[in-house]
Each structure stands twice: as C-alpha cells, then as structure tokens.
Amino acid sequence: MEQQGAFVIQAFALALAAGAERAAVYKFAEVSGSLPGFDYYGLYRTDMTARPAVESLRAVTTHFAGVRATSFVARPTHYIVRLDRGTLVTRVLWARGTLPASVRLLPTAGAGAAVLYDQFGVRRTRLLADRDGTYKLALPGADCSRPRTDCVVGGAPFLLVEEMRQTPAAQRLLPLALPGAALVPANGQ
C-alpha cells in the first residue's frame, strides 16, 4: 500500500508537469464482494475504510493546489517536478530505481521557509540550506517487483514546499536600481 501512495503523488505530479488540466484516481472505492482474480486497489476498501493512499491524495489537494507553472527534470537516478503556486513552490522528488538517490537542491530564488513532507502529507522537517547553500535530500529507492526492468512506481516521494517572500511575478516587477542611482518615472515627474 506504500506504493499506492507513491503512485498517487507521482502520477499527479507528472500529469501537471505534462500540462494536464485535470487528473483523477481510479478506483475510488471497491465493489462489494470478492471476485476471483480481482485486484483490490481502490482508495477505500469494501467496508469504506481508507487505505493510506487517501492521505497521499489529501497531500496532492493541499500541496499541488493553484499551480501556475510547472517544470520537470528527469535524471538517471531521480525525478523532480516543480510546481509554481504563486506564494508557494512545491518540488516533488523521488528515486527512479531500486537504489536510493542523494540530491542537492538550491533553494528557489526568493524563498523563505522550506518544509519537507512525506508521501502521506506528514510534515517531516523544516529544511535549512547547508554551508554550500543547498538542501541535501536522501530519496529512498523503489520497491520493484521486477528489478531488472524499469520500476513502474518509483521510490517514496518527498514534497519540498517553499514559502516565497515575494511571488515570482512580483520579483520580476521590482525596479532595478544601481547604488546611488535615482529612479525617475517615465513621464519625468
């Protein structure tokens, strides 16, 4: 069931990075009764108790809401999806294969506080940049049933949420002045 939660986070992050306007989870709830050969994978069991992936979906609706722009980086060992949400930036990171991946990230320009969440939306820690000015993360490897092929679901993802001191749009609109220079309005007044 841990992989189900990882899949929910990864699928929604990749869908947004690909430009999708909407994404959904199938199957929300399972049908009653057991059928031979039927795989149970709904977010809710037949008795309507929640599987852990419900918390992953809650993390998606909380930390992926209001996306304005996205970017996607694929490295041999890991993926990073960046979701620009105006006053917040969410970066979703996970290992691609069975081996753990060590990742160093620069803080987003203009970011203040940074908080790391797990795939179930549980706050893990407040991140501080190290002496080199980077965040260092250890991404766990995937639990692949067929390790000789690509892992269908990567390792457990992390959500790095940065609160922006200024929105990226506001940063671009700030006037640039040299020390000692005076700013003069375009109309000369």
C-alpha positions in Angstrom: 0.0 0.0 0.0 3.0 2.3 0.4 3.5 2.0 -3.4 -0.1 3.1 -3.9 0.5 6.3 -2.1 3.7 6.9 -4.0 1.9 6.3 -7.3 -0.8 8.8 -6.4 1.8 11.6 -5.7 4.0 10.7 -8.7 1.0 10.4 -11.2 -0.5 13.7 -10.2 2.9 15.5 -10.3 3.7 14.1 -13.8 0.2 14.9 -15.0 0.6 18.5 -14.0 4.1 18.7 -15.5 2.7 17.4 -18.8 0.1 20.1 -18.8 -3.0 18.2 -17.7 -5.8 20.4 -16.5 -7.4 17.5 -14.5 -6.4 14.2 -13.2 -8.4 11.5 -11.3 -7.9 8.4 -9.2 -9.4 5.1 -10.4 -10.7 3.3 -8.4 -12.0 5.5 -5.6 -13.9 2.7 -3.8 -14.0 -1.1 -4.3 -17.1 -3.0 -5.2 -18.6 -5.3 -2.6 -17.8 -8.9 -2.5 -14.6 -10.6 -3.8 -14.2 -11.8 -7.3 -11.7 -14.4 -8.4 -8.5 -12.8 -9.7 -9.8 -9.3 -8.7 -7.1 -6.9 -7.6 -8.1 -4.6 -4.7 -6.6 -1.2 -5.3 -9.4 1.3 -4.5 -8.6 4.2 -2.2 -11.4 2.9 0.0 -11.9 -0.8 0.9 -15.3 -2.5 0.5 -16.1 -1.7 4.2 -15.3 2.0 3.3 -12.2 2.2 5.5 -9.5 4.3 3.9 -6.2 3.0 2.6 -3.1 5.1 3.2 -3.2 6.5 -0.3 -6.2 8.6 0.8 -3.7 10.7 2.7 -1.5 10.9 -0.4 -4.5 12.3 -2.3 -5.0 14.8 0.5 -1.4 15.8 0.2 -2.0 16.4 -3.5 -5.0 18.5 -3.0 -3.2 20.5 -0.3 0.3 20.9 -1.8 -0.5 20.9 -5.6 -3.4 23.4 -5.5 -3.2 26.6 -7.5 -0.4 25.6 -9.9 0.5 28.4 -12.3 3.6 26.9 -14.0 5.4 23.6 -13.9 8.8 22.1 -14.8 10.1 18.6 -15.0 13.6 17.3 -14.6 14.5 13.6 -15.3 17.9 12.4 -14.1 19.2 8.9 -14.4 18.6 8.4 -10.6 15.6 10.6 -9.8 12.8 12.8 -11.0 12.0 16.4 -9.9 8.7 18.1 -10.7 8.5 21.8 -9.7 5.0 23.3 -9.2 4.9 27.1 -9.0 1.9 28.1 -6.9 2.4 31.8 -6.6 3.3 32.3 -2.9 4.4 28.7 -2.6 6.6 26.4 -4.7 6.3 22.7 -4.3 9.0 20.4 -5.6 8.2 16.7 -5.8 11.2 14.4 -5.8 11.6 10.6 -6.0 14.1 8.0 -6.9 13.6 6.2 -10.2 15.0 2.8 -9.4 15.8 0.4 -6.6 18.8 2.4 -5.4 18.5 5.4 -3.1 19.4 8.8 -4.6 21.2 11.6 -3.0 20.0 15.0 -4.3 21.3 18.5 -3.6 19.0 21.4 -4.5 19.4 25.1 -4.5 16.6 26.9 -2.7 14.2 28.7 -5.0 15.2 32.3 -5.5 13.1 34.5 -3.2 12.1 31.5 -0.9 11.9 31.9 2.8 10.9 28.9 4.9 11.1 25.4 3.4 9.3 22.3 4.8 9.7 18.7 3.8 6.6 16.4 3.7 6.4 12.7 3.1 4.1 11.0 0.5 1.3 10.9 3.0 1.5 14.7 3.7 3.1 14.3 7.1 5.5 17.2 7.9 9.0 15.7 8.4 11.2 18.7 9.0 11.9 22.3 8.3 14.8 22.5 5.9 17.7 24.8 6.2 20.3 25.2 3.5 23.8 23.8 4.4 27.1 25.7 4.3 27.1 25.3 0.5 23.7 27.0 0.3 21.9 23.8 -0.8 19.3 21.4 0.6 20.5 17.8 0.7 17.9 15.1 0.5 18.2 11.3 0.5 15.5 9.7 -1.6 14.6 6.1 -0.8 14.8 3.5 -3.6 11.8 1.9 -5.1 10.4 -1.5 -4.0 10.3 -3.0 -7.5 8.8 -6.4 -8.1 10.8 -6.7 -11.3 14.2 -5.0 -10.6 15.7 -5.9 -14.0 13.2 -3.6 -15.7 12.2 -0.1 -15.1 10.3 0.4 -11.9 6.7 1.2 -12.6 6.4 3.2 -9.3 9.5 5.0 -8.1 10.6 5.3 -4.5 8.7 7.1 -1.8 8.4 10.7 -2.9 9.1 13.8 -0.9 7.3 17.2 -1.2 9.6 20.2 -0.6 7.3 23.2 0.0 8.9 26.6 0.0 7.1 29.8 1.0 8.1 32.7 -1.2 8.9 36.0 0.4 7.6 37.5 -2.9 5.8 35.9 -5.7 8.0 35.2 -8.8 5.8 37.7 -10.8 6.4 40.4 -8.1 10.2 39.7 -8.2 10.2 40.4 -12.0 8.3 43.7 -11.5 10.6 45.2 -8.9 12.6 48.1 -10.3 16.3 47.5 -10.7 18.5 50.4 -9.5 22.2 50.8 -9.2 23.6 52.0 -5.9 23.4 55.8 -5.8 21.1 56.0 -8.8 17.7 57.7 -8.7 14.6 56.2 -10.2 12.8 58.7 -12.4 9.2 58.0 -13.6 8.8 57.6 -17.4 6.8 60.9 -17.5 9.7 62.8 -15.9 7.7 63.7 -12.7 
